[in-house]
Amino acid sequence: MLSGAQTLAMSGATSEDAGLASGLINTTAQVGGALGLAVLATLSASRSNELIGNGEPAAVALTSGYHLAFGVGAALVAGAIAIAVTVLEPEHRADEELYTLEDEDAA
């Protein structure tokens, strides 16, 4: 995992929970990568086998299978970026909202 992403993920963890948070981040990255690769490889192989069964040459079938897998992977990355952009807030905006909530609670 990129060190910047891990730093961002760990930024909210207390010192007591740092080990647990780090373990969860690393485990999630490993399992997510393995599952993602398995799903994309299955899609690619299924598409390739279907095309070979329909009489397409192996090179064309493999290319089409890889094309499908890369397209699905790209769509998932685009979706993740869209979710991150809409859900994550800039730090200064989050701090302003926190101070506003604290001021309302004090009143």
N, C-alpha and C positions, 0 to 999 in steps of 0.2 A: 504494500500500500504506500502511496505517496506520503512522505513525512508531513507535508502541510495538511493533508486530509486527516491524518492521525492526530496531529496537534489540535486541529479544530474539534475533532470528536472528543478528545480528552480534556478540552478546556473547561467543561462544566463538572468534571469529576473532582471530588474532594480527595485529599491526600490518602485518606483511609480506603477509598474505593478505587484508587488509581490502578492497582493490580487487577482487580476484577474488570474494570472498564477496558483496560488494555487487552486482557484475555478475550473479552467479548468481541472487541473490534477485530482482532486477529482471527478468531474462530469464524466470525461472520464473513470475513474476506475470503478465507480458505474454502468454506462450505459454499458460499455464493459463487465463487469462481468455478468450483467443481460442478455444481448443479447447472450453472449457465452453460458451461462447455458441453455437458452431457445433453442438455436440451437442444443446443444448436447442432451438435454432431448428429443427434437423432433426426432432426429435421432434414439436415443435409443428406444423410444416408437414405431416409425414406423417399425423398424426392428423386435422388439418383436411381434407386432401385425401381421406382415407378416408371421412370423414363426408359431405363434399360429394358424393363418388361414390355414396354410399348414399342421396342425396336429401335430406339435412338442409339447412336454410337456411344461408347463408354465415355469418351472425352467430353462430348456434349452433355451427357447426363451428369457427370461429375461437376462440370462447370455450372450447370443449372442448380445443382444441389448446394454448391458453395455460395452461389449468388443468393439463393434463398436465405441461407444461414447468415450471411453478412448483412443482408437487408433487414432481417429480424433483429439482429444485434444492434444495427444502427438505429432502428426504430426504438428499441429499448433504451439506448443511451440518450436519444433525443427526448424520450419521455422522462427519464431521470433528471435531465437538465431542466426541463420545463417544471417538474415538481420542485426541484431545488430552488429555482428562481422565484416561484410563487410562495414557497413555504418559508425559506430562510429570509431573515431580515438583516439589514446592515447593523453592525454593532452599535453605532451611535443612535439609531432609531430604537433599538431594543432597550438601550440604556435610558432614553428619554421616556419610554413607556413605563419602565420600572420606576423611575423617579416620580412620575405622575401618579402611579398606583400607590406608592409610599406616601405621597402628599395627601391623597384622598383618604387613606387609612388613618393618617394622623389627625385629620380634621374631624 
